[in-house]
Amino acid sequence: MPDPGSERPLSSESGFAEMLSVLARTKRVTAQLYLECAAGAPHSASRIALQQIAEDERLHASQFAALLPDKSAHDASVPITPPGCSVNDQDWASMLMAVFALDQAVTGALVALAQTTDPAVAQTARRVASEEQAHAEFAVQSFQALADADAAVGRRLAHEMVEARDWVRSIFPRRQMLLTLSTAGLLPAGAPQAHDTFLASLGDRIQEALGVLGEF
């Protein structure tokens, strides 16, 4: 993996600075939540996979932070509790649904950011979005296994997916940020739609895995 420090830092006047700061912070949060999810994983293989995903998230956060001119100002993460209940009493499947929703909201933003003409931002966005494909495969396969074992769990998780979407929007309003960047001429007009299309397609994949496609 390329050294995140090898990318060209953005100038302090860059319109991307706020978005990149939010992305770095959100990636640090998802890293912590994936680690907490790993602690409750039902099998050792899932625990190991989630620990690796958490490490990926930590590295992604570093890559976004490396693009910022003042890295020290963006180190702290605000603790975030997933929707519905505390981390301590939320079951593993629900925790995975919540953190995956947050993780992939970032990926949707990256699909849009990859369209910018800023080479450093576009290159980092494309690379991280590509690496996120493995995270998506793990989550979708996990959800399908849970639904195959118990259809009621699949339906419960489908409802929680909708709840998780609302939660993510409340803490990470990335579409408005993308629209602002597009209005400023830093992204093409169709970039926010690329974000929407990515998440809609992923939502269909998850619904299919849960056995509820077309019902939500």
N, C-alpha and C positions, 0 to 999 in steps of 0.2 A: 504494500500500500504506500502511495506517495507520502512523503513527509508533509503534514499540513502546513508547516512553516515555510514550504517552498513556494506557496502561492503568493501572488502580488497583493500586499495589503491595500485596502481601500483608503482613499483620502477621507479626512474627517468631514468633508462636504458631501460625500456620497449619499445619494438617496437610499441606498441599500443598507445603510448602517443599522437603522432600527430593526428592519426585518432580520438581518443576520444576527443581531443581538438576541432577538426573541427566539430564533431558531436554535442558537447555541444553548440558551437557557432551557428551552423545551426538551432538547435532546438530553441534557443533564438530568432533567426530571424523569424522562422515560427510562434512562439508564437505571436510576434508583428504583423505579417502580418495577422494571423487569427483574431486578435482583430480589425484590420482595416477593414477586410472583414465583421466582425460582425456588424460594424457600418453602413454598407450599405445593410445589409440583408433585404429582402422584407417582412419578417414575423417575429413576435416575437419569434416563436419557433426556427427558423433558427438562429436568433441572440443569443438566449440563448445557443443553441447547439454549436455555434462557440466560444462563450466565454468559455464554458467548455473545448472545444478542445484546445483553447489557454492556459488554465491553465494546461492541460495535458502536452502540449509541454514545458511549463516552468518547470514542475516537471521532465520531461525527461531530459532536459538540466542539471538540478541539479544532476541527477543520473549519467550522464556521467562525469560531472565535479568532482563528488565525487571520481571517480576512479583515478584522476590525483594527482600526488604528490604535485604540486604547484598550488593550486586552484585559488589563487589571480591573477595569470598570465593569466587566461582564462575567465575573467569576462566580458570584453567588447565585444559588438556586432557591426559589421559594418552594417549601414543601407543599405538595398537592395531594389531596385525598380523592381517590376516584369516587364516582357518584354512588349514592345509595347507602353506603355504610363505610366504616373505617377499614383500613387495610387489615387490621387484626382479625376482624370477623367476616370478611368478604371471602367467599370460596375462590379456589384457584381459577376456575373457568370464568367467573365474573371478573376477576382481577385481570385475566388475560384479555378479555374483551375490551375492558376500559383502557388499558395501557396500549393495546394494539390500535384502538381508534385514535388515540393521541399520536402515536407513532406515524400512522399512515396519513393523518391530517398534514403532518410535516412533509411527507412524501408527495402529497398532492400539491403542496406549495412549491416543492422542488421541481415538479414537472413543469410548472409555470415559469419558475425562475430560470430553468434551462434554456428558455427562449430569448433571454437577454443577450445583447451584443457585448456586455461586459465579460471578457474572457475568463477572469478568475471566478466570478460568481457562476457563470454558466458551466464551467468545467467542474466545479465542486458540486453544484446541484445535480449534474448528470451522474457523477461518480457515486454520490450518496444514494440517489434514487435507484441506481442499478444494484447497489449492495442491499438495498431494502427488499429486493425481490425474494431473497432467502428468508427474511423475517416473515413476509406475507405467506410464503409456502408453509412455513412451520405453523403459523396461526391457523390458516385455513384447514390444513390437515388435522390439527388438534381439534378444531370445532367439528369437523366432519366425524371424527372418531367418537366424540362425545355424543353427537346427535344419533349416530348409528347405534350406539349402546343404549340410548334412552331418548326417544323422540320428544319427551316432555322437557328434557334439558335443552334440546335444540330450540324448542319454541320459547323457553324462558330466555335463552341467550339472544334470540332474535329480538325480543322486547328490550332487552338490555342494550343491544346494539343501537336502537333508536335513542334510548336514554343517554348512551355514551356520546352520540353525535351532538346532542344538545349541550352536554357538559363540555365537550371539546370546543364548541363554538363560543361558550361563555369565557373560557380561559385562553383561547388562542384564535382570535378573530382574523384569521389569515386572509380570508377572501377580500375583506375591506382593504387590507394592506396591499394586496395584489392589485386591486382596482386603483389605489392611490399611485402605485408605481407605474401602472399603465397610463393613467392620466398625465403623469409627469414625463411620459415618453421613455421611461426606462425599461418597459416591457411592451411587446406588441399588443394590440387591442384584443387579440384572441387568447392571450395567456391565462386570464382568469377562467375562461371556459375550459381550457386544458385541465386545470385543477378540478373543475366540476366533473368533467368526463371521466377522469381517472378514478375519482372517489365513487362515482355512480357505478362504474364497471366493477370495482372492488366490492362494493356493497352487494351487487348481484352475485358475485362469487361466494361471498360469505352466506348469503341467504340460501343459495343452492347447497352449500356444504351443510347448513343447518336443516335442510329439508323444508324450507318455507318460501322458496322463490315465488314471487308474485303475490304474496300475502301481506307484505308490509310496504 
